Amino acid sequence: MNDSSLPTLERYCDVVVIGGGPAGLAAALETGRRRRSVIVIDAEDPALTDGTGTADDDALAAAREKVRGWGGEIITGWVERVTHTDDDLFRAELAGGGRVVARRVVIAPEGPADVLPEVESAHPEAKGTGPAPRLPEQGMPAPEKAASSTKIPGVYAIAPATRAEGWAALAAEGAQAGIAAASSLADEDARAGSAPRPSGNEADWDHRYSGDPLWSGNPNGALVAEAGEIAPGSALDVGAGEGGDALWLAEHGWRVTASDISRRALERVEAEAQRRGLCVACHHADANAPGAFPHEAFDLVCASYASIPRTPDDRAVHGIVGSVAPGGTLLVIGHDLRPAEEHADTATPCVAGHPDLTAGLEHAGHGTSFDPEAYVRVDDFAAALAGRADWVVEVHEARPRPAGAASASHHTSDLVFRARRRA
């Protein structure tokens, strides 16, 4: 597949933050802490810094890790404009054709010289806001005094600043904007009552499963190799997607529950299971939600390339581990990103959560559309079970990816972790 044949990627989240400096990262962190999905779009790729190791560089690196620790993604791109849609969403258009759709926008310029995107409001006369005033020679609507809000509801802006103001001052302003954006979402959802909008993560995956099939329909080769050694029983497939693994397990005698955050994905699993005459139970769940999975209920719990946002308390990891019955097996398979990292100067970087599309798509605006560091990793499961007497780690290794697997050929190796819970 070449770049010219790739579709324009569109991501969905609760809040998009434009600007990856101190203010933008602080806004993203406060958004993530309030369990809202957030994507930071940063025009400067941190991998291209001069590596001098200044205090500011160290602080930025630490702040990025905190954001990712809450599942926030940081992608490299240039936002040309932000459009307020008729359905009250904001579409950030990136140079190269990619876009990020969000319910709220935080604009956090890193300095007064930054060129900021135009923000086009939908029906401003109906909202009573009128045209948004602009900062001199900028496209950003001017902030009001309260909580960095602007004349466009849903847009929060931080006035361009200089380094002389100091990291703490910039971060404080960004945190205020992030808190305001997340709070407004909570208020909006509370007013919606029993029918709030789906979470940003759910909307993101539902959008991806709204078009043509994403995957080949084949089971993942590492799962076939590992599960083929285990006597069939009850199985939970976390992040089942379109069901390649779940359907293979059902065909080989397992009583399968397929779980995914996307209802549209599960509809595809149900349709294919019915077509094949198989019985697969579908369980709509966010792996990070409390009580997402029954406790100690399954003989096999598998997660193949599951894109689950990280949290500081590893709640998804512990929930998945806890769903394995005594005597049962945990099997986690992930992309081995090290080959791409070792050849980052020439190779296309890997994409978490969208392995059938070439990663590092230039559609995303000079960078990748996904941030692998924001997602739960295979090694997180290994760390959770390290030293536990009630578990035996049977496999923890990188290995070549079998041919014909559901995921894309540009990934050449897997990380495989298999552990058995003592009876």
C-alpha positions in Angstrom: 0.0 0.0 0.0 1.5 3.4 -1.0 0.8 6.7 0.5 -1.4 7.8 -2.5 -3.8 5.0 -1.8 -4.3 5.7 1.9 -7.5 7.3 3.2 -7.4 10.5 5.1 -7.2 9.5 8.8 -9.7 11.1 11.2 -9.3 10.7 14.9 -11.9 11.4 17.6 -11.3 12.4 21.2 -12.9 14.5 24.0 -10.4 17.3 23.9 -7.8 18.3 21.3 -4.9 20.5 22.6 -3.1 22.5 19.9 0.4 23.1 21.2 2.8 20.8 23.1 4.6 23.3 25.3 4.2 23.8 29.1 0.7 25.2 28.8 -0.6 22.6 26.3 0.8 19.6 28.2 -0.6 20.9 31.5 -4.0 21.3 29.9 -3.8 17.7 28.5 -2.7 16.3 31.9 -5.7 17.9 33.7 -8.0 16.6 31.0 -6.6 13.1 31.3 -6.9 13.1 35.1 -10.6 13.7 34.7 -10.9 10.6 32.5 -11.3 12.4 29.3 -9.5 11.3 26.1 -7.1 13.9 24.8 -4.8 14.3 21.8 -2.1 16.9 21.8 -1.0 18.2 18.4 2.5 19.6 18.6 4.1 21.3 15.6 7.6 20.4 16.9 8.7 16.8 16.9 10.5 16.2 20.2 12.7 13.6 18.5 14.3 16.3 16.5 15.5 18.4 19.3 19.2 19.1 19.7 19.5 16.8 22.7 21.3 19.4 24.8 19.5 18.3 27.9 18.5 21.7 29.2 16.2 22.0 32.2 13.3 23.0 29.9 13.9 19.9 27.8 13.9 17.6 30.8 10.7 19.3 32.1 9.0 18.8 28.8 10.0 15.1 28.6 8.7 14.6 32.1 5.4 16.4 31.3 5.0 14.3 28.1 5.4 11.1 30.1 2.8 12.3 32.6 0.3 13.0 29.9 0.9 9.6 28.3 0.6 8.0 31.7 -3.0 9.1 31.7 -3.6 7.8 28.2 -3.1 11.2 26.4 -1.6 11.0 23.0 1.0 13.5 21.6 1.3 13.6 17.9 3.4 15.8 15.6 1.4 17.9 13.2 0.5 21.4 12.0 -3.1 22.5 12.5 -4.2 24.8 9.7 -7.7 25.5 10.8 -10.4 24.5 13.3 -14.0 24.2 12.1 -17.0 24.1 14.4 -19.5 21.6 12.9 -23.2 21.7 12.9 -23.3 18.8 15.4 -21.3 20.9 17.9 -18.0 19.2 17.4 -14.7 20.8 16.4 -12.6 19.5 13.5 -8.9 20.3 13.6 -7.6 20.1 10.0 -3.9 19.2 9.8 -1.5 20.0 7.0 -1.4 16.9 4.8 -5.1 16.0 5.1 -5.4 14.4 8.5 -7.9 15.7 11.1 -8.8 15.3 14.8 -12.4 15.7 15.8 -13.1 16.7 19.4 -15.9 18.1 21.7 -13.6 20.8 23.1 -10.5 22.6 21.9 -7.6 24.1 23.9 -5.2 26.4 22.0 -1.9 26.8 23.8 0.7 28.6 21.7 4.3 28.2 22.9 5.3 31.7 22.1 4.1 35.0 20.6 5.6 34.1 17.2 3.5 31.0 16.8 1.1 31.0 13.8 -2.2 29.9 15.2 -5.1 28.3 13.4 -8.3 30.0 12.3 -11.3 28.9 14.3 -14.5 29.0 12.3 -17.6 29.0 14.4 -20.8 27.3 13.4 -23.8 29.7 13.3 -22.3 32.3 15.6 -25.5 34.4 15.3 -27.6 31.5 16.6 -25.3 31.1 19.6 -25.3 34.8 20.3 -21.5 35.0 20.3 -20.9 37.0 17.2 -17.6 36.9 15.3 -14.8 36.0 17.6 -12.3 38.8 18.1 -8.7 37.9 17.0 -5.4 38.5 18.7 -3.2 40.7 16.5 -2.1 38.9 13.4 -3.3 35.6 14.8 -6.3 33.3 14.0 -7.1 32.5 17.7 -10.2 33.9 19.3 -9.2 36.1 22.2 -9.5 34.6 25.7 -12.1 36.0 28.1 -11.1 36.4 31.7 -12.8 33.3 33.1 -11.0 30.1 32.8 -9.4 30.9 29.4 -12.8 30.5 27.6 -13.4 32.4 24.4 -16.3 33.9 22.5 -16.7 30.5 20.8 -18.3 28.1 23.3 -16.1 25.0 23.6 -12.8 26.7 22.7 -10.3 27.6 25.4 -7.3 29.7 24.5 -4.2 30.7 26.3 -2.6 34.0 25.3 0.8 33.7 23.6 3.5 33.9 26.2 7.2 34.2 26.5 9.7 32.0 28.4 10.3 34.9 30.7 7.0 34.1 32.4 8.4 30.8 33.6 7.3 27.2 33.3 5.1 27.3 36.4 3.1 30.3 35.2 2.5 28.8 31.8 1.6 25.4 33.2 -0.8 27.0 35.6 -2.7 28.7 32.8 -2.8 25.5 30.8 -4.1 23.5 33.8 -6.9 26.0 34.2 -7.9 25.6 30.6 -7.8 21.8 30.8 -9.9 21.8 34.0 -12.4 24.2 32.4 -12.7 22.1 29.2 -13.2 18.8 31.2 -15.7 20.4 33.6 -17.8 21.7 30.7 -17.9 18.2 29.3 -19.0 16.8 32.6 -21.8 19.5 32.9 -22.9 18.7 29.3 -23.0 15.0 30.0 -25.0 15.6 33.2 -27.6 17.6 31.3 -27.9 14.8 28.8 -29.0 12.4 31.5 -29.3 8.8 30.4 -28.1 9.5 26.8 -24.7 11.2 27.0 -22.4 11.2 24.0 -20.0 8.2 23.8 -16.6 8.7 25.3 -13.9 10.1 23.0 -12.2 6.7 22.8 -15.4 4.9 21.9 -16.3 7.5 19.3 -12.8 7.1 17.9 -13.1 3.4 17.4 -16.7 3.5 16.3 -15.6 5.9 13.5 -12.9 3.5 12.4 -15.3 0.6 12.3 -17.9 2.6 10.3 -16.3 2.0 6.9 -14.7 -1.0 5.1 -13.3 -3.9 7.2 -10.0 -2.9 9.0 -8.5 -6.4 9.3 -8.0 -9.4 7.2 -10.4 -11.6 9.2 -7.6 -14.1 10.0 -6.6 -14.9 13.6 -3.4 -13.5 14.8 -0.6 -16.1 14.3 0.9 -15.8 17.8 -2.6 -16.5 19.3 -3.0 -19.6 17.2 0.4 -20.9 18.2 -0.1 -20.3 21.9 -3.8 -21.1 22.4 -3.5 -24.2 20.3 -1.5 -25.8 23.2 -4.3 -25.2 25.7 -7.4 -27.3 26.3 -10.6 -25.4 25.4 -12.7 -23.8 28.0 -14.1 -20.3 28.6 -12.3 -17.4 26.9 -12.4 -13.6 27.0 -10.9 -11.7 24.0 -10.2 -8.1 25.1 -10.1 -5.6 22.3 -11.7 -8.2 19.9 -12.1 -5.8 17.0 -13.8 -7.6 14.1 -13.3 -10.9 15.8 -10.6 -12.8 14.0 -9.2 -14.3 17.2 -12.6 -14.7 18.9 -14.1 -16.6 15.9 -11.0 -18.8 15.6 -11.3 -19.7 19.3 -15.0 -20.5 18.9 -14.3 -22.7 15.9 -11.8 -24.7 18.1 -14.1 -25.4 20.9 -13.8 -22.4 23.2 -16.8 -20.7 24.8 -15.9 -17.2 23.8 -16.8 -13.7 25.0 -15.6 -11.0 22.7 -15.2 -7.6 24.3 -14.5 -4.2 22.7 -15.1 -0.5 23.4 -16.7 -0.2 20.0 -20.3 -1.3 19.5 -19.8 -1.2 15.8 -16.9 -3.6 16.1 -19.0 -6.0 18.1 -21.8 -5.8 15.5 -19.3 -7.1 13.0 -18.3 -9.9 15.3 -22.0 -10.9 15.8 -22.7 -10.8 12.1 -19.7 -13.0 11.2 -20.4 -15.4 14.0 -24.0 -15.8 12.8 -22.7 -16.3 9.2 -20.4 -19.1 10.3 -22.9 -20.7 12.7 -20.8 -20.0 15.8 -21.8 -18.9 19.3 -19.8 -15.8 20.5 -21.1 -13.7 23.3 -20.3 -10.0 22.8 -19.5 -7.7 25.8 -19.4 -3.9 25.2 -16.9 -2.5 27.8 -14.2 0.0 28.3 -11.2 -1.9 29.7 -10.5 1.0 32.0 -13.9 1.1 33.5 -14.4 -0.3 37.0 -15.7 -3.8 36.9 -15.2 -4.0 33.2 -14.8 -7.8 33.3 -16.0 -10.6 35.6 -13.5 -11.6 38.3 -11.7 -14.9 37.9 -14.2 -16.1 35.3 -12.2 -17.3 32.2 -9.8 -20.1 31.5 -8.1 -18.0 28.8 -7.9 -14.2 28.6 -6.3 -12.9 25.5 -5.5 -9.4 24.2 -3.9 -9.2 20.8 -2.6 -5.7 19.9 -5.3 -4.2 22.1 -5.2 -0.4 22.1 -6.1 0.5 25.7 -5.1 3.9 27.1 -2.7 3.9 30.0 -3.6 5.0 33.5 -1.2 5.7 36.4 -2.8 2.9 38.4 -2.8 0.4 35.5 -6.5 -0.2 36.1 -7.0 -2.0 32.8 -4.0 -4.3 33.4 -5.2 -5.3 36.8 -8.8 -5.8 35.6 -7.7 -8.0 32.8 -5.4 -10.0 35.0 -8.1 -10.4 37.6 -10.5 -11.9 35.1 -8.3 -15.0 34.7 -9.7 -18.0 36.6 -7.4 -20.1 38.9 -5.6 -22.5 36.6 -6.3 -20.2 33.6 -4.0 -18.5 31.2 -3.3 -14.9 30.3 -2.0 -14.2 26.8 -1.0 -10.7 25.7 0.4 -10.0 22.2 1.7 -6.6 21.1 3.7 -5.0 18.4 7.5 -5.1 18.9 8.3 -1.4 18.2 12.0 -1.7 18.7 12.8 -2.4 15.0 11.0 0.8 14.0 12.7 2.8 16.8 16.1 1.5 15.8 15.5 2.6 12.2 13.5 5.8 12.9 15.6 7.8 10.6 14.7 5.8 7.6 11.8 3.5 8.5 8.1 4.3 8.9 7.3 4.4 12.7 4.7 2.0 14.1 1.2 3.0 14.8 -0.6 1.8 17.9 -4.1 0.8 17.4 -4.2 1.0 13.6 -1.7 -1.6 12.3 -3.4 -2.1 8.9 -2.5 1.4 7.8 1.1 2.5 7.3 2.3 4.3 10.3 3.8 7.7 10.2 1.3 8.7 7.7 2.1 12.1 6.2 -1.7 12.6 6.1 -1.4 13.3 9.8 0.5 16.6 9.3 4.2 15.8 9.2 4.0 13.0 11.7 2.1 9.9 13.0 -1.6 9.8 13.8 -1.2 7.6 16.9 1.1 7.7 19.9 2.2 4.2 20.9 3.5 5.4 24.3 0.0 6.4 25.4 -1.3 2.8 25.3 -0.9 -0.2 27.7 2.1 -2.3 26.7 2.9 -6.0 27.0 5.6 -5.2 29.5 3.0 -3.6 31.8 1.4 -7.0 32.3 4.8 -8.6 33.0 5.5 -5.9 35.6 2.1 -6.5 37.2 2.8 -10.2 37.7 6.5 -9.9 38.6 7.3 -11.7 41.8 3.7 -13.0 42.3 3.7 -16.5 43.7 0.2 -17.2 42.3 1.4 -16.8 38.7 3.9 -18.7 36.5 5.3 -16.8 33.5 5.6 -19.3 30.7 6.6 -17.0 27.8 7.9 -13.5 27.6 9.8 -12.9 24.4 10.0 -11.1 21.0 9.5 -13.4 18.0 9.0 -13.0 14.2 5.4 -12.5 13.3 3.8 -15.4 11.6 2.7 -14.9 8.0 -1.0 -14.4 7.2 -1.8 -12.8 10.6 -4.6 -10.2 10.9 -2.2 -7.4 11.4 -0.1 -5.6 8.8 3.0 -6.8 7.2 5.0 -3.7 8.1 5.3 -5.1 11.6 7.8 -7.9 11.5 7.9 -9.1 15.1 5.6 -9.5 18.1 6.0 -9.3 21.8 4.3 -12.3 23.4 3.5 -12.7 27.1 1.9 -15.9 28.4 1.3 -16.6 32.1 -0.6 -19.2 34.0 -2.5 -18.6 37.2 -1.9 -21.3 39.8 -5.0 -23.4 40.6 
